[in-house]
Amino acid sequence: MDKEELTREDLLRHIAKMNADLLDLQDKLLRAKDQSDWTDGAMKARTRVLNERVKELECVYQAILVSRDPDLRAEQRIGRIVDLLPRAWQFPDLACARAVIDEQEYRTTKFQSAPAALREPVLVKGSPRGFVEVCYLKATPAADEGPFLREERMLLRVIAECLGAVCETA
């Protein structure tokens, strides 16, 4: 059948079919966009999580380097390790830290005691000799332990062990 010989009904059926195909394509496009938006959001969230782990690993790495620096006295090592802590936390601009070991206090410049605090004991040869803590100076969103992440608790435990090792070698 020649295109010029199409009846009005044939044209209407053809237009209706094209319209249905167009609606189907629009629906598929919307679903693909929704999937893309979800994927984009998931990727951004995962990137944030991975960035936090990188900060924590960098803190551990730097703390180990400082703890083994033969040119520093034990007090200097402890002070420098404490200074590393706020950068590793989820909200570094709001974080401050201190360690109290054998009644000697080592603190970041903006340290203030605050209700939002994580604290870990510093053990030297199995005996408690003090603690290390990180505080948030302002309210932050709720996380695993108040405003703190579970991984931040684990990081503080590692740092407490590192400080204990520094004291053992002093």
C-alpha positions in Angstrom: 0.0 0.0 0.0 1.3 3.4 -1.0 1.6 6.1 1.7 -0.7 8.3 -0.3 -3.3 5.6 -0.2 -3.5 5.4 3.6 -6.9 6.0 5.0 -7.7 8.4 7.7 -8.2 5.4 10.1 -4.8 4.0 9.1 -3.2 7.4 9.9 -4.9 7.6 13.2 -3.9 4.1 14.2 -0.3 4.9 13.1 -0.3 8.2 15.1 -1.8 6.3 18.2 1.0 3.7 17.9 3.7 6.3 17.7 2.1 8.1 20.6 2.1 4.9 22.7 5.8 4.3 21.7 6.6 7.8 22.7 4.9 7.4 26.1 6.8 4.1 26.6 10.1 5.8 25.8 9.3 8.7 28.2 8.6 6.2 30.9 11.8 4.3 30.3 13.7 7.6 30.3 12.2 8.6 33.6 13.1 5.2 35.1 16.6 5.5 33.8 16.9 9.1 35.3 15.6 7.8 38.7 18.2 5.0 38.5 20.9 7.5 37.6 19.9 9.8 40.4 19.9 6.9 42.9 23.3 5.8 41.6 24.7 9.3 41.8 23.5 9.7 45.4 24.9 6.3 46.4 28.3 7.1 44.8 28.4 10.4 46.7 27.6 8.8 50.0 30.2 6.1 49.4 32.8 8.7 48.5 32.1 10.5 51.8 32.5 7.3 53.7 35.8 6.5 51.9 37.1 10.0 52.5 36.5 9.5 56.3 38.5 6.2 56.2 41.3 7.9 54.4 41.5 10.6 57.0 41.6 8.0 59.8 44.3 6.0 58.0 46.4 9.1 57.5 46.1 9.9 61.2 47.3 6.4 62.2 50.1 6.5 59.6 51.3 9.9 60.9 50.9 8.9 64.5 53.2 5.9 63.9 55.8 8.0 62.2 55.7 10.6 65.1 55.9 7.8 67.7 59.1 6.4 66.1 60.8 9.7 65.5 64.1 9.4 67.4 64.7 13.2 67.3 61.7 13.9 69.5 61.3 13.5 73.3 58.3 11.5 74.5 56.5 14.6 75.5 56.9 16.1 72.0 55.7 12.9 70.4 52.6 12.8 72.6 51.8 16.5 71.8 52.2 16.0 68.1 50.0 12.9 68.1 47.3 14.8 69.9 47.6 17.6 67.4 46.8 15.0 64.6 43.5 13.9 66.0 41.0 16.7 65.0 41.8 16.4 61.3 40.8 12.8 61.3 37.3 13.4 62.7 34.2 13.8 60.6 33.9 17.5 61.5 37.6 18.6 61.9 36.7 22.3 62.3 34.6 21.5 65.4 36.9 18.9 66.9 39.6 19.4 69.6 41.7 16.8 71.5 43.8 16.3 74.6 45.7 13.5 76.4 46.3 13.4 80.1 49.1 11.1 81.0 50.7 10.9 84.4 48.9 14.2 85.3 50.6 15.9 82.3 48.1 17.4 79.9 48.7 17.7 76.1 46.0 19.6 74.2 45.2 21.1 70.9 45.1 24.9 70.9 41.4 25.2 70.9 40.7 22.4 73.3 37.7 22.8 75.6 35.8 20.2 77.5 32.5 19.5 76.0 29.6 17.1 76.5 30.2 15.5 73.1 33.4 13.6 73.9 35.0 10.3 73.1 37.6 9.1 75.6 39.9 6.1 75.7 42.3 5.1 78.5 46.0 5.1 77.8 47.6 1.9 79.2 51.3 1.6 79.8 52.4 -2.0 80.4 48.7 -2.9 81.1 48.2 -0.2 83.8 46.1 2.9 83.2 48.2 6.0 83.2 45.7 8.5 81.7 43.4 9.0 78.8 43.1 10.6 75.4 39.9 12.3 74.2 38.3 14.1 71.3 35.5 16.6 71.8 33.2 18.5 69.5 32.9 22.1 70.4 29.4 22.5 68.8 26.5 20.2 68.1 26.8 17.9 65.2 24.4 15.3 63.6 23.8 12.1 65.4 26.0 9.1 64.4 26.9 5.7 65.9 27.9 7.0 69.4 26.3 10.4 69.9 27.9 12.5 67.2 30.8 10.1 66.7 31.3 7.4 64.1 32.1 3.8 65.2 35.3 4.1 63.2 36.3 7.2 65.2 36.0 5.1 68.4 38.3 2.5 66.9 40.7 5.2 65.7 40.9 6.6 69.2 41.6 3.2 70.6 44.5 2.8 68.2 45.9 6.2 69.1 45.6 5.4 72.9 47.7 2.3 72.2 50.2 4.3 70.3 50.4 6.8 73.2 50.9 4.0 75.6 53.7 2.6 73.5 55.4 6.1 73.4 55.2 6.1 77.2 56.7 2.6 77.4 59.8 3.6 75.4 60.3 6.8 77.3 
